[in-house]
Amino acid sequence: MSQAVAVSAPPASPARAIALFAVCATLASAVTAGVLALFFQTPQDRAALLVSAGVALVVQLLVFSGLRLAPRQHVIAAWGLGTLVRFAMLALYAFVVVKALALPAAAALVGFAACLFVSTLLEPLFLKA
């Protein structure tokens, strides 16, 4: 009588999950900025979208790295903290960065918020990856 042996894949390293998330979040931010460029058509608006996508990507990568490296029993708390960090960065971006760089506010803030939102939707796919 033979017994079936369950073989499970070893857990993926956090560095691999973060790298995969970085690639997917970069693509998602590029697509999001591209779609928004259909609505924000001036050169200044498009420049604001690119800056916003880049800043949002950096924020997302830092937040996701913290989330992925958090102990398993604290993932929900880390996710909540990450959400607070994103809101704080949105406020900081709105009141400091947009004014300092003289970016068109509508394009910059819509782009920043949209890129954060879209890449946040990807996070659950990479938490166990």
C-alpha positions in Angstrom: 0.0 0.0 0.0 1.5 3.3 -1.0 1.0 6.6 0.7 0.7 9.9 -1.1 3.2 12.4 -0.1 2.2 16.0 -0.3 4.9 18.2 -1.6 4.5 21.9 -1.2 6.7 24.6 -2.7 9.1 26.3 -0.4 7.9 29.7 0.6 9.1 32.4 -1.8 11.6 34.9 -0.5 10.3 38.3 0.4 12.9 39.8 -2.0 11.4 37.9 -4.9 7.9 38.9 -4.0 8.9 42.5 -3.7 10.7 42.4 -7.1 7.7 40.8 -8.8 5.4 43.4 -7.2 7.8 46.2 -8.4 7.6 45.0 -12.0 3.8 44.7 -11.9 3.3 47.9 -10.1 5.5 49.7 -12.6 3.5 48.3 -15.5 0.2 49.2 -13.7 1.3 52.7 -13.1 2.4 53.2 -16.7 -0.9 51.9 -18.0 -2.8 54.1 -15.5 -0.8 57.2 -16.5 -1.4 56.3 -20.1 -5.1 56.0 -19.7 -5.3 59.3 -17.7 -3.2 61.0 -20.5 -6.3 60.5 -22.7 -8.2 62.9 -20.5 -5.4 65.2 -19.4 -4.0 66.3 -22.8 -1.8 69.4 -22.2 2.0 68.9 -22.0 1.9 70.2 -18.4 -0.8 67.7 -17.4 1.1 64.8 -18.9 4.3 65.8 -17.2 2.3 66.0 -13.9 1.0 62.5 -14.6 4.5 61.1 -15.1 5.8 62.7 -11.9 2.8 61.5 -10.0 3.2 58.0 -11.3 6.8 57.9 -10.3 6.3 59.3 -6.8 3.3 56.9 -6.3 5.4 54.0 -7.4 8.2 54.8 -4.9 5.6 55.2 -2.1 4.0 51.9 -3.1 7.3 50.0 -3.2 8.2 51.3 0.3 4.8 50.5 1.8 4.6 47.1 0.1 8.2 46.2 1.3 7.2 47.0 4.8 4.0 45.0 4.5 5.8 42.0 3.0 8.5 42.0 5.6 6.1 42.4 8.5 5.6 39.3 10.7 2.7 37.1 9.5 0.7 37.8 12.6 0.9 41.6 12.0 0.0 41.7 8.3 -3.4 43.4 8.9 -1.9 46.0 11.2 0.9 46.6 8.6 -1.7 46.9 5.9 -3.7 49.5 7.9 -0.5 51.4 8.6 0.3 51.3 4.9 -3.0 52.8 4.1 -2.4 55.6 6.6 1.0 56.2 5.0 -0.6 56.5 1.6 -3.1 59.0 2.8 -0.4 61.0 4.5 1.7 61.0 1.3 -1.3 62.1 -0.7 -1.8 65.1 1.6 1.9 65.9 1.6 2.0 65.6 -2.2 -1.0 67.9 -2.5 0.2 70.6 -0.2 3.9 70.5 -0.7 5.1 68.7 -3.9 2.4 70.0 -6.3 3.0 73.6 -5.2 6.8 73.3 -5.1 7.0 71.9 -8.6 4.1 74.1 -9.9 2.3 71.0 -11.3 -1.3 71.2 -12.5 -3.2 70.2 -9.4 -6.0 68.2 -11.0 -3.7 66.0 -13.2 -1.1 65.6 -10.4 -3.5 64.5 -7.7 -5.8 62.3 -9.9 -2.7 60.6 -11.3 -1.1 60.1 -7.8 -4.3 58.8 -6.3 -5.1 56.5 -9.3 -1.6 55.0 -9.4 -1.7 54.3 -5.6 -5.2 52.8 -5.9 -4.4 50.5 -8.9 -1.1 49.3 -7.4 -2.8 48.7 -4.0 -5.2 46.3 -5.7 -2.2 44.2 -6.8 -0.8 43.8 -3.2 -2.8 40.7 -2.2 -1.5 38.8 -5.2 2.1 39.2 -3.9 1.6 38.8 -0.2 2.0 35.0 -0.4 4.0 34.9 -3.6 
